[in-house]
């Protein structure tokens, strides 16, 4: 079983509160399901991609004053995500964070949440007001 989440399920960002909440919920469901069914030999993986080059922002009507978005060098293609799915089918993992450059950011957010709060507030939230 592969559940497609988002990096927003690991690091919540302002202006995406509802989206982040749904992705955190999916992450909890994925972890619980994995622990429930693993005794039956069933693997459950959560894939957590960062920004993907799609029409999501346009269709969702997201309009930010700052125009802050995922930097181009971190933006994934749909094919990148598909390759991760194929990799997980071949060799199951508990969780996959893509792109790999996001993994250290997730750990910093877990270990130093106050620092991440201040950085996001200074670089994004205050400027967005």
Residue pairs with C-beta under 8 A, 6 or more apart in sequence:
1 33
1 37
1 42
1 43
1 44
1 45
2 44
2 45
2 47
2 85
2 88
2 89
3 26
3 29
3 30
3 33
3 44
3 45
3 46
3 47
4 47
4 49
4 81
4 85
5 23
5 26
5 27
5 30
5 46
5 47
5 48
5 49
6 19
6 23
6 48
6 49
6 50
7 48
7 49
7 50
7 51
7 97
7 102
7 106
8 16
8 19
8 20
8 23
9 20
9 23
9 24
9 26
9 27
9 46
9 48
10 27
10 48
10 97
10 106
10 109
11 105
11 106
11 109
11 116
12 20
12 21
12 24
13 20
13 120
13 124
14 120
14 124
14 125
14 128
15 62
15 64
15 128
23 48
26 46
27 46
27 48
30 44
30 45
30 46
30 95
31 46
33 44
34 43
34 44
34 45
34 94
37 44
38 44
43 92
45 88
45 92
45 93
45 94
45 95
45 96
46 94
46 95
46 96
47 81
47 84
47 85
47 88
47 95
47 96
47 98
48 95
48 96
48 97
48 98
49 76
49 80
49 81
49 84
49 98
50 70
50 74
50 75
50 76
50 98
50 99
50 102
51 69
51 70
51 74
51 75
51 76
52 75
52 76
52 77
52 78
52 80
52 81
53 75
53 76
53 77
53 78
54 78
57 69
64 128
65 127
65 128
66 124
66 127
66 128
68 124
68 127
68 128
74 99
74 101
74 102
76 98
76 99
80 98
80 99
81 98
84 96
84 98
87 96
88 96
97 103
97 106
108 115
108 116
109 116
